[in-house]
């Protein structure tokens, strides 16, 4: 049975967190360790590679469907969601693209399922379409040529198409 986007993503909540350079990995480990005890599915990624709630919602939906269909590349909902959010075919490439590093100063924390995940007072809710600048889109993997072809369409449509294309690329 294929679930609806609304049903699949009903527990999705996401926030951005600013941190000092060199402290993102420690912060990520602390967040993930705290939620292993509550069985909450949490995704942590570089904020500059996430383009808002619609981007996460689409990635979560496709990841959940892949797990349901048995076409998943990972045993974890969070890792499968990371794969789709990256728009990449290979999990190793997705991890390099999306994972926090010592250079990360802003990250996204997303509650994918389970819960509750209680945000710190410094966490800001993630908006619906954020950071759709040409520079960020090119770091995500789009070429200048691809960006020049969108015309009146929202750049977010390109991101969502890339998420959906992972299904095709995985085959």
Secondary structure, DSSP 8 states (H G I E B T S, - for coil): ----HHHHTTT-EEEEEE--TT-HHHHHHHHHHHHHTTT-EEEEEEGGG---HHHHHHHHHHHHHHHHHT--SSSSHHHHHHHHHHT-SSHHHHHHHHS--TT--EEEEEEEES------TT-EE--SS----HHHHHHHT--HHHHHT-TTS-HHHHHHHHHHHHHHHH-
